[in-house]
Amino acid sequence: MFRVYEHRTPAAIAWVFRSHRERSSFWPSVSELNTLFGEYYNLQQQDETQRYMRGLRETRDQLKAEGLPYGEAQVAYIRKRLLAVVKSMAEVTCPPKRNIEAVRKVKAVLRRRQQAK
């Protein structure tokens, strides 16, 4: 029976059996274990979502305290800066293309010198 759950994390297995022990005095069936695994992963997802949202709020509050834009204003600010960088790059000229034939001739000369040694 336990091979069915060998891919589960030890923390998940411990939580499931602890939860079942608190709810029932009988040995759990596979369907009960599967239900408890579902509950465990739902709780993990909720905790992760709460941590993520807390981090977003902290970042927003930090930006607000520093007087920096946040939310939609932050997106507009970043877009404005990015466009300025792109416009400044358009003024930079690209180096001329290499003369491929000249490169081939130089490589041939170098190859002949290497073979002569």
C-alpha positions as MATLAB code, in Angstrom:
seq = 'MFRVYEHRTPAAIAWVFRSHRERSSFWPSVSELNTLFGEYYNLQQQDETQRYMRGLRETRDQLKAEGLPYGEAQVAYIRKRLLAVVKSMAEVTCPPKRNIEAVRKVKAVLRRRQQAK';
ca = [
       0.000    0.000    0.000;
       2.781    2.444    0.861;
       4.377    2.140   -2.579;
       1.411    4.106   -3.874;
       2.645    7.095   -1.859;
       6.406    6.738   -2.317;
       6.495    9.831   -4.546;
       4.953   11.985   -1.791;
       7.154   14.091    0.464;
       7.804   12.867    4.011;
       6.194   16.058    5.358;
       3.007   15.359    3.396;
       2.849   11.735    4.558;
       3.410   12.713    8.188;
       0.717   15.410    7.983;
      -1.793   13.012    6.411;
      -1.330   10.284    9.015;
      -1.309   12.792   11.875;
      -4.541   14.318   10.584;
      -6.182   10.925   10.157;
      -5.121    9.824   13.638;
      -6.763   12.940   15.073;
     -10.016   12.249   13.168;
     -10.418    8.463   13.346;
      -9.591    5.453   15.460;
      -9.460    3.078   12.468;
      -6.732    2.399    9.914;
      -7.278    4.766    6.936;
      -8.426    3.543    3.553;
      -6.651    4.575    0.377;
      -9.506    6.908   -0.539;
      -9.305    8.611    2.878;
      -5.560    9.048    2.445;
      -6.045   10.523   -1.023;
      -8.596   12.975    0.361;
      -6.186   13.986    3.119;
      -3.353   14.434    0.607;
      -5.657   16.763   -1.329;
      -6.314   18.774    1.839;
      -2.587   18.939    2.584;
      -1.702   20.272   -0.857;
      -4.574   22.778   -0.749;
      -3.266   24.085    2.585;
       0.259   24.290    1.158;
      -1.049   26.255   -1.830;
      -2.965   28.634    0.449;
       0.137   29.224    2.584;
       2.234   29.884   -0.505;
      -0.360   32.321   -1.865;
      -0.508   34.163    1.454;
       3.310   34.468    1.566;
       3.337   35.766   -2.002;
       0.606   38.338   -1.291;
       2.370   39.424    1.898;
       5.567   39.962   -0.112;
       3.674   42.042   -2.666;
       2.162   44.214    0.072;
       5.557   44.686    1.726;
       7.147   45.679   -1.578;
       4.323   48.107   -2.318;
       4.592   49.654    1.147;
       8.375   49.954    0.825;
       8.089   51.671   -2.565;
       5.394   53.973   -1.210;
       7.540   54.894    1.808;
      10.481   55.710   -0.477;
       8.275   57.875   -2.691;
       8.721   55.604   -5.706;
       5.896   54.683   -8.080;
       4.119   51.359   -7.572;
       1.369   49.442   -9.330;
       0.240   50.903  -12.659;
       2.361   54.008  -12.088;
       5.426   51.771  -11.694;
       4.670   50.002  -14.969;
       4.319   53.359  -16.755;
       7.587   54.592  -15.182;
       9.518   51.476  -16.266;
       8.022   51.654  -19.761;
       9.041   55.315  -20.072;
      12.633   54.511  -19.008;
      12.798   51.516  -21.357;
      11.619   53.600  -24.312;
      14.260   56.221  -23.525;
      16.968   53.540  -23.594;
      15.670   52.113  -26.874;
      15.582   55.579  -28.469;
      19.151   56.269  -27.373;
      20.278   52.935  -28.854;
      18.785   53.827  -32.232;
      21.343   56.618  -32.527;
      24.256   54.192  -32.170;
      25.610   53.078  -35.523;
      26.259   49.433  -36.178;
      29.784   48.358  -37.152;
      30.225   47.614  -40.859;
      29.766   44.026  -41.988;
      32.910   41.958  -42.195;
      34.296   41.169  -45.581;
      33.784   37.408  -45.577;
      36.082   36.849  -48.541;
      38.972   38.664  -46.814;
      38.432   36.553  -43.676;
      38.595   33.354  -45.752;
      41.853   34.453  -47.403;
      43.459   35.259  -44.033;
      42.379   31.889  -42.629;
      43.820   30.099  -45.683;
      47.162   31.880  -45.258;
      47.253   31.015  -41.558;
      46.398   27.378  -42.331;
      49.220   27.159  -44.888;
      51.705   28.632  -42.423;
      50.571   26.164  -39.768;
      51.034   23.244  -42.187;
      54.480   24.507  -43.232;
      55.754   24.222  -39.683;
];
